[in-house]
Amino acid sequence: MKKTALETPSIQSLDRGLFILEAVAKSSDPVALGPLTELLGIDRSSVFRLANTLKRRGFLANPNGRKDYILGPSIWRLSRQCDWSKMLITLCREPLKALANKTGETAHLSVREGNRTLFIDHQASMNQLISVTGQTGEFAPLYCTAHGKALLADMDAAELKAVLGPTPLRAYTPRTIVSLSKLAKACAEIKTKGYVIDDVEFQPEVRCVAAPIRDKDQTIVASIGISAPVTRFSQARCRSAGQQIGATAAEISAMLSAEAAS
């Protein structure tokens, strides 16, 4: 009987080579052969052959003629050719559509671009005569939008200042958070609730709810959420929608982890 994908054994040498790449990528300094040997738990000569193969293909390099390893130019070349936003859009398309249908509101997917959030996809619900228009391709502030705050969820006040810069935060509405300490507190609450609300902080008469999407290392890579006019988006409904959005974000995060592990 033909084995399923889950039953197919991995290629050990390839797995070990990828492990080496991950270890070097996570290190802020060049990595010597010794630490790699300890991490893999195999003989030094085998680790050297693996690393040397990666070096020949340009995935590792020895800086300044040293024997330590850093990532090589092939990593940069591949990353330049890969459109991560397109990959995210493809992966999130069905969950985004399901969220729009489930909540009856416009659902958005966004990523962080510097000190702004960039909406990379949206799905509009067909159940409403009046809805928030799709914003795909548009930028918005990080600090006063639900999507932006979800993307900042892991940052403390010092990290927020580094990202947002020294310029005073603009108040788009009377409810806009312009204090970094208050923003840090709001971001910290996301870890407990699993979602965050933009309560008329950016656009008058519009409420938004969003949740962070994480990769296999628990790094926030995107956010997903919905927007609706305040006339039908009460605080109670925001909390209910937040649970649905948090569950959708967790579903996508699990898919990202599975993709990385497969």
Secondary structure by P-SEA (a helix, b strand, c coil): cccccccccccaaaaaaaaaaaaaaaccccccaaaaaaaacccaaaaaaaaaaaaaacccccccccccccccaaaaaaaaaccaaaaaaaaaaaaaaaaaaaaccbbbbbbbcccccccccccccccccccccccccbbbbccccaaaaaaaccccaaaaaaaacccccccccccccccaaaaaaaaaaccccccccccccccccbbbbbbbbbccccccccccccccccccccaaaaaaaaaaaaaaaaaaaaaaaaaaac
